[in-house]
Amino acid sequence: MILIYTTFPTREKALEICRILLSEKLIACFNIFQVDSGYWWEGRITEDKEFGAIVKTSKFREKDVFKRLKQLHPYSVPVILSVEVQSVDEDYKQWLQESIESR
């Protein structure tokens, strides 16, 4: 199991793209939350309100999720990163695998 994290400019865009990933069975579920972001952009420090998304999937879907996020994402340079889960409840892991297998 892996978690993939990205951010979006609006809640609506985050929901739209996460729902696409879900409907395409690339992910089993998602969480969206508002964040305060600070970062360097075009030579200066910028601060924004953004919406973070964590999507949950299997390691074998990672490249597909990255590719699809790059296709759909409104940012020219989006953060898309994955974190491998070291341990997970076996029942949850089984549910996750079943949710994305029948593609």
N, C-alpha and C positions, 0 to 999 in steps of 0.2 A: 504494500500500500504506500502511496505517496500523497502528499499535499502539494498543490500548485497554487501559488499566490500571485495575484496581479491587482492592479488598481484601475479605476475608471473615473471619468470626469463627472458622471451622474449616476444616481441609483438606477434610473431607467435603463441606461446603457449597460450597466452591470447585470441587471436582471435579464435583459434581452439576450446578451451573449451567453450567460450561464444557462439560460433556458435552452438555447440552441445546443450547447454542449451536452446537456442532459437529454434532450430529445434524440440526439445522434448517438446516445449511449457511450459517449466518450468518458463521462463522469457518472458517479453514482449519486452525488449530491453536492450542494454548494452552500456557503455562508457568505452573506454580504453585510458589511458594516461601514459606518462613516469613520473616516480618519482625517486627522490634520497632518498634512504632508509638507515637508520642507526639502528642497533639492536645488542643485545647480542646473540652470537651463539657459542656454545662449549667453554664457558669461556672467550670469548674476544669480543670486539666491532668490528663489521663488517660494512662496508659501500658498497652499491651496487647501480647500476642502475636497477630498476625494472619497471614493467608495472602494474599499478593499474587498477582494473576493478570495476565498479559499475554496478550491474545488478538490474533491477527493476521488482518487482513481487508483488503478493498479499500475505498477511499473511498466508493464507491457503496452500501456496506452499513452505513456508520457510523451513520446515524440508526436503522436497524432494530436494530442491536446495542445502542445506547443505550436504546432503548425496551424491548427484551426484558430487558436487565439491570435496568432500573427495576422491571419487572413481577415479576421473580424474586428480587431482592435482599432479604436479611433485614434490612439496615440501613434506618432511616428516611431517612438522608441519606448515601447511599454516595458515595464518590469514584468517578466514572466520567469518565475523560479520554482524549483521543486525541492521538497524536503522529504527524504525517505523516512518513513515511520519505523522506529526500532521495534516497537511492540504494540499490539492492538488486540482487543478482545476478539476471540475466535468467532463468536457469533456475528459480530459486526463485520469482520473480515469476510466471512462467508456471504453475508448479505451484499457487501460491496461487490464481490466477484460475480455473484448472480445478477446483480443490477446492470453490469456492463458487458456480460458475456454474450447475451443473445442479440448481437448486433447484425 
